[in-house]
Protein backbone atom coordinates (compact mmCIF):
# COMPACT_ATOMS: atom_id res chain seq x y z
CA UNK A 1 0.00 0.00 0.00
CA UNK A 2 1.48 3.32 -1.00
CA UNK A 3 1.86 5.95 1.66
CA UNK A 4 1.15 9.59 1.00
CA UNK A 5 2.13 12.57 3.13
CA UNK A 6 -0.63 15.14 3.36
CA UNK A 7 -0.70 18.50 5.12
CA UNK A 8 -3.75 19.63 7.02
CA UNK A 9 -3.69 22.82 9.03
CA UNK A 10 0.10 23.18 8.75
CA UNK A 11 0.56 19.63 10.16
CA UNK A 12 1.90 16.71 8.14
CA UNK A 13 0.26 13.28 8.27
CA UNK A 14 1.34 10.07 6.57
CA UNK A 15 -1.60 8.08 5.26
CA UNK A 16 -1.74 4.75 3.43
CA UNK A 17 -4.09 4.25 0.51
CA UNK A 18 -4.85 1.76 -2.24
CA UNK A 19 -2.68 1.95 -5.37
CA UNK A 20 -4.15 4.49 -7.79
CA UNK A 21 -6.15 6.23 -5.03
CA UNK A 22 -3.44 8.84 -4.39
CA UNK A 23 -5.10 11.63 -6.45
CA UNK A 24 -8.38 11.14 -4.55
CA UNK A 25 -6.58 11.18 -1.21
CA UNK A 26 -4.73 14.36 -2.14
CA UNK A 27 -7.95 16.05 -3.30
CA UNK A 28 -9.75 15.07 -0.09
CA UNK A 29 -6.81 16.25 2.01
CA UNK A 30 -6.81 19.60 0.20
CA UNK A 31 -10.50 20.05 0.98
CA UNK A 32 -9.91 19.24 4.64
CA UNK A 33 -6.87 21.54 4.71
CA UNK A 34 -8.94 24.46 3.40
CA UNK A 35 -11.41 23.99 6.26
CA UNK A 36 -8.62 23.53 8.82
CA UNK A 37 -6.84 26.69 7.68
CA UNK A 38 -10.11 28.63 7.84
CA UNK A 39 -10.60 27.36 11.37
CA UNK A 40 -7.03 28.23 12.37
CA UNK A 41 -7.38 31.73 10.91
CA UNK A 42 -10.56 32.28 12.93
CA UNK A 43 -9.58 30.66 16.22
CA UNK A 44 -5.81 30.50 16.18
CA UNK A 45 -3.82 27.63 17.58
CA UNK A 46 -5.91 24.49 18.11
CA UNK A 47 -4.86 20.93 19.07
CA UNK A 48 -4.61 18.65 16.01
CA UNK A 49 -7.47 16.38 17.11
CA UNK A 50 -9.83 19.31 17.67
CA UNK A 51 -8.74 20.95 14.39
CA UNK A 52 -9.42 17.73 12.46
CA UNK A 53 -12.76 17.23 14.21
CA UNK A 54 -13.95 20.77 13.54
CA UNK A 55 -12.69 20.76 9.93
CA UNK A 56 -14.39 17.40 9.37
CA UNK A 57 -17.65 18.74 10.78
CA UNK A 58 -17.41 21.82 8.55
CA UNK A 59 -16.93 19.56 5.52
CA UNK A 60 -19.79 17.33 6.64
CA UNK A 61 -22.03 20.40 6.84
CA UNK A 62 -21.06 21.44 3.31
CA UNK A 63 -21.61 17.87 2.11
CA UNK A 64 -25.08 17.74 3.69
CA UNK A 65 -25.97 21.04 2.02
CA UNK A 66 -24.69 19.76 -1.33
CA UNK A 67 -26.71 16.55 -0.91
CA UNK A 68 -29.85 18.59 -0.20
CA UNK A 69 -29.27 20.67 -3.33
CA UNK A 70 -28.62 17.48 -5.31
CA UNK A 71 -31.89 15.92 -4.11
CA UNK A 72 -33.78 19.08 -5.02
CA UNK A 73 -32.13 19.16 -8.45
CA UNK A 74 -32.90 15.47 -9.02
CA UNK A 75 -36.53 16.07 -8.06
CA UNK A 76 -36.69 19.00 -10.48
CA UNK A 77 -35.15 16.90 -13.26
CA UNK A 78 -37.67 14.12 -12.58
CA UNK A 79 -40.51 16.65 -12.76
CA UNK A 80 -39.18 18.05 -16.03
CA UNK A 81 -38.87 14.54 -17.48
CA UNK A 82 -42.47 13.83 -16.48
CA UNK A 83 -43.54 17.08 -18.15
CA UNK A 84 -41.63 16.16 -21.33
CA UNK A 85 -43.27 12.71 -21.35
CA UNK A 86 -46.68 14.29 -20.85
CA UNK A 87 -46.07 16.74 -23.70
CA UNK A 88 -44.89 13.96 -26.02
CA UNK A 89 -47.94 11.84 -25.16
CA UNK A 90 -50.55 14.49 -25.80
CA UNK A 91 -52.38 14.37 -29.13
CA UNK A 92 -51.39 16.65 -31.94
CA UNK A 93 -53.47 19.80 -32.03
CA UNK A 94 -56.16 19.99 -34.70
CA UNK A 95 -55.07 21.94 -37.76
CA UNK A 96 -56.22 25.51 -37.70
CA UNK A 97 -58.26 26.88 -40.52
CA UNK A 98 -56.67 29.91 -42.09
CA UNK A 99 -58.80 32.31 -44.05
CA UNK A 100 -57.20 33.73 -47.16
CA UNK A 101 -58.65 36.97 -48.45
CA UNK A 102 -60.25 36.78 -51.88
CA UNK A 103 -58.28 38.41 -54.66
CA UNK A 104 -60.49 41.03 -56.34
CA UNK A 105 -61.65 40.05 -59.82
CA UNK A 106 -60.39 43.26 -61.45
CA UNK A 107 -56.87 42.48 -60.15
CA UNK A 108 -57.09 38.95 -61.56
CA UNK A 109 -58.23 40.37 -64.90
CA UNK A 110 -55.39 42.90 -64.94
CA UNK A 111 -52.78 40.21 -64.20
CA UNK A 112 -54.23 38.00 -66.96
CA UNK A 113 -54.00 40.92 -69.40
CA UNK A 114 -50.38 41.60 -68.40
CA UNK A 115 -49.47 37.93 -68.87
CA UNK A 116 -51.06 37.95 -72.33
CA UNK A 117 -49.13 41.09 -73.30
CA UNK A 118 -45.87 39.55 -72.02
CA UNK A 119 -46.48 36.42 -74.10
CA UNK A 120 -47.22 38.58 -77.16
CA UNK A 121 -44.00 40.55 -76.72
CA UNK A 122 -42.04 37.33 -76.28
CA UNK A 123 -43.54 35.83 -79.48
CA UNK A 124 -42.74 39.04 -81.37
CA UNK A 125 -39.12 38.95 -80.16
CA UNK A 126 -38.76 35.30 -81.14
CA UNK A 127 -40.12 36.04 -84.61
CA UNK A 128 -37.66 38.93 -85.08
CA UNK A 129 -34.77 36.78 -83.86
CA UNK A 130 -35.45 34.21 -86.61
CA UNK A 131 -35.25 36.82 -89.33
C-alpha positions in Angstrom: 0.0 0.0 0.0 1.5 3.3 -1.0 1.9 6.0 1.7 1.2 9.6 1.0 2.1 12.6 3.1 -0.6 15.1 3.4 -0.7 18.5 5.1 -3.8 19.6 7.0 -3.7 22.8 9.0 0.1 23.2 8.8 0.6 19.6 10.2 1.9 16.7 8.1 0.3 13.3 8.3 1.3 10.1 6.6 -1.6 8.1 5.3 -1.7 4.7 3.4 -4.1 4.3 0.5 -4.8 1.8 -2.2 -2.7 1.9 -5.4 -4.2 4.5 -7.8 -6.1 6.2 -5.0 -3.4 8.8 -4.4 -5.1 11.6 -6.4 -8.4 11.1 -4.6 -6.6 11.2 -1.2 -4.7 14.4 -2.1 -7.9 16.0 -3.3 -9.8 15.1 -0.1 -6.8 16.2 2.0 -6.8 19.6 0.2 -10.5 20.1 1.0 -9.9 19.2 4.6 -6.9 21.5 4.7 -8.9 24.5 3.4 -11.4 24.0 6.3 -8.6 23.5 8.8 -6.8 26.7 7.7 -10.1 28.6 7.8 -10.6 27.4 11.4 -7.0 28.2 12.4 -7.4 31.7 10.9 -10.6 32.3 12.9 -9.6 30.7 16.2 -5.8 30.5 16.2 -3.8 27.6 17.6 -5.9 24.5 18.1 -4.9 20.9 19.1 -4.6 18.7 16.0 -7.5 16.4 17.1 -9.8 19.3 17.7 -8.7 20.9 14.4 -9.4 17.7 12.5 -12.8 17.2 14.2 -13.9 20.8 13.5 -12.7 20.8 9.9 -14.4 17.4 9.4 -17.6 18.7 10.8 -17.4 21.8 8.5 -16.9 19.6 5.5 -19.8 17.3 6.6 -22.0 20.4 6.8 -21.1 21.4 3.3 -21.6 17.9 2.1 -25.1 17.7 3.7 -26.0 21.0 2.0 -24.7 19.8 -1.3 -26.7 16.5 -0.9 -29.9 18.6 -0.2 -29.3 20.7 -3.3 -28.6 17.5 -5.3 -31.9 15.9 -4.1 -33.8 19.1 -5.0 -32.1 19.2 -8.5 -32.9 15.5 -9.0 -36.5 16.1 -8.1 -36.7 19.0 -10.5 -35.1 16.9 -13.3 -37.7 14.1 -12.6 -40.5 16.7 -12.8 -39.2 18.0 -16.0 -38.9 14.5 -17.5 -42.5 13.8 -16.5 -43.5 17.1 -18.1 -41.6 16.2 -21.3 -43.3 12.7 -21.4 -46.7 14.3 -20.8 -46.1 16.7 -23.7 -44.9 14.0 -26.0 -47.9 11.8 -25.2 -50.6 14.5 -25.8 -52.4 14.4 -29.1 -51.4 16.7 -31.9 -53.5 19.8 -32.0 -56.2 20.0 -34.7 -55.1 21.9 -37.8 -56.2 25.5 -37.7 -58.3 26.9 -40.5 -56.7 29.9 -42.1 -58.8 32.3 -44.1 -57.2 33.7 -47.2 -58.7 37.0 -48.5 -60.3 36.8 -51.9 -58.3 38.4 -54.7 -60.5 41.0 -56.3 -61.6 40.0 -59.8 -60.4 43.3 -61.5 -56.9 42.5 -60.2 -57.1 39.0 -61.6 -58.2 40.4 -64.9 -55.4 42.9 -64.9 -52.8 40.2 -64.2 -54.2 38.0 -67.0 -54.0 40.9 -69.4 -50.4 41.6 -68.4 -49.5 37.9 -68.9 -51.1 38.0 -72.3 -49.1 41.1 -73.3 -45.9 39.5 -72.0 -46.5 36.4 -74.1 -47.2 38.6 -77.2 -44.0 40.6 -76.7 -42.0 37.3 -76.3 -43.5 35.8 -79.5 -42.7 39.0 -81.4 -39.1 38.9 -80.2 -38.8 35.3 -81.1 -40.1 36.0 -84.6 -37.7 38.9 -85.1 -34.8 36.8 -83.9 -35.5 34.2 -86.6 -35.2 36.8 -89.3 
